[in-house]
Every structure is written in structure tokens, then in C-alpha cells.
């Protein structure tokens, strides 16, 4: 299973970006999907997660500004980021919790996409 993230880049404060992450390969079932981020000198932190039933969870710093969604038919997770702030600058990593036919769960991570918020 491979994950490829798209959509990072440079944006001015107050602007918006939309990240997407597509999973490909031998996929049976996906439970959780989500995004984490890591800024220079800081630990990786939760941005948002979404379950297969589309229950969502957000990190406190992004609540009300970011929205996570998924397309199960395309094994893709999205992150709409609005009202971006310089402190949102980080490498954003997507992940999935893949479930095998035998019910085993395994997490897969993308390589990350850089988001820079700066004027």
C-alpha cells in the first residue's frame, strides 16, 4: 500500500489550501484516515482524523479552520485548510489504517507535503 499526498505549497496568511492523499495498491478496507503535521523543532501533532463512518476529530489548534473529508471509492482523504496562519507551517503527513481480509490493522504513512504560510 502506498500513499501519495498532493497540494502543499506557499500561501499567504489568511489564505487557503487543500491537501489530498490517495492510497493505492492492495487495499482491502480502510478504517481511519487522517493527517498529522510536524514543524521544525517540534514533535508530530494531530491535525485531523476521520473514520469509515465519517466521524471526525481535530487538533485544538485547527478546529474551526480545517475540514477533513474522504472519498471511499477513490481511497482518498482530503484536508481543506482555511484562515491559514504562519504557525500552520509544517510538513503534513497523511496516514491510513488498513484492514486486511483477516482483520489485521496496519498503519501506512505518506512521505509528507510541505505547507508554508508566509507573506
Buried (B, 14 or more C-beta within 10 A) or exposed (E): BEBBBBBBEEBEEEEEBEBBBBBEEEBEEBEBBBBBBBBEEEEEBBBBBBBBEEEBBBBEBBEEBBBBBBEEEEBBBBBBBBEBEEEBBBBBBBBBBBBEEEEEEEEBEBEBBEBBBEE
